[in-house]
Amino acid sequence: MVGKLLKGVRQLRIYIENNRDFLVNYSERYRNGGTISSAFMESTVNWVISKRMIKKQSM
């Protein structure tokens, strides 16, 4: 069990090291008044999908 945990931690470390330029620092963004959530965009996408599904059902 410890071996699986260590393997997972190593893989996480490698992922973070390989992607550090793309990872977002949300606390810094929050302090600067930036966007920290994509909820608005997600709700818009869900709305569009639901409208398309309604059109398909009425055919």
ABEGO torsion letter per residue (X at the ends): XAAAAAAAAAAAAAAAAAAAAABBBAAAAAAAGBBABAAAAAAAAAAAAAAAAAAAAAX
